């Protein structure tokens, strides 16, 4: 029989996996505008989701708005979803 090897998309074999995990990567794609966030989170990297959680009354929404504003001023695109606001109040841009 002349069957061809088949591997579904997204499956990585062991030989390729070693190359992927040992290949040096750049430390981050963008810096946070806050030194403390860069130290803790090692910058903003594509393909990663960052969730901000902290106690009530600590200013999470305002911190996220500041992050959005600074990112937009630097011509960076940043997607945010504020769970405290109604869906009608979410920005579309």
N, C-alpha and C positions, 0 to 999 in steps of 0.2 A: 504494500500500500504506500501511496505517496502523500501522506498527510503532512500538512504544514504545522510547525509549532504555533500554538495560540496562547497569547497572554492578554487578559482583559486590560483595558486602559486603567491607569492609576495604580497598577500593581508593580512594585519594584522588587527585582530579585536581589539576593544578598550581595552579589558582586557590585552591582550599581549602588546599592544602599551604602556600602562602605565609602565609595567615592563621594556620595552626597553629604554624608555627615562629617567627613574629614576635610572637605573643600572649604578654604577660608572664605568667610563672607564679610561684607562691609558691616561695621558696627551698627549703623542705623541709616535710615533714609532721610529723616528730618529730625531736627532738635526740637524739644519742647521749649516754649519761651520761659520756662521756669527751671532754674538750676537744680532744685531738689527733685523734680520729676525726671530730669535726665539722669541724675545719679541713681535713682531707684529703678526706673523703667528702661534705662539705656536707650533713650530716644524713641522716635516713632518709626516703626518698620511696616512696610507694605505687607498685607495679608494677615495682620494681627488685629485682634479686637481688644481694646482696653476698656475696662469697666471701672468706673469710679464709685466706690462704696465707702461710706463713713457715717458716723452718727448724725442724728437729726439736728438741724440748725447749724451745721458747720459750713454752709455756703457752697455745696456741690453745684447747684445750678449756676450760680454766679461765676464760679471757677471755670465751668464748661463754656459759658458765654464768653468769658475773657479769652479762653483758649481758641474758640472759634474766631473771634474778632482779630486776634493777633495773627492767626494762620491766614485769614483772608487778606489782611494787610500785606502779608509776605507772599501773596499770590499762590498759596498752597491750598489744596482742596482737602477738606476735613468733613467727614460725615458724622453727625451727632444725632442722637435720638433722646429726647428728654422725656422720661416716663412720668414726670409730674404734670406735664401740660396735656391738655386735651389734644386729640389728633388734629382738630381744626386750627390749633394755635401753632403747630409745628411749621418752621420755615421751609419753603420749597426750594430755596437756592443753595 
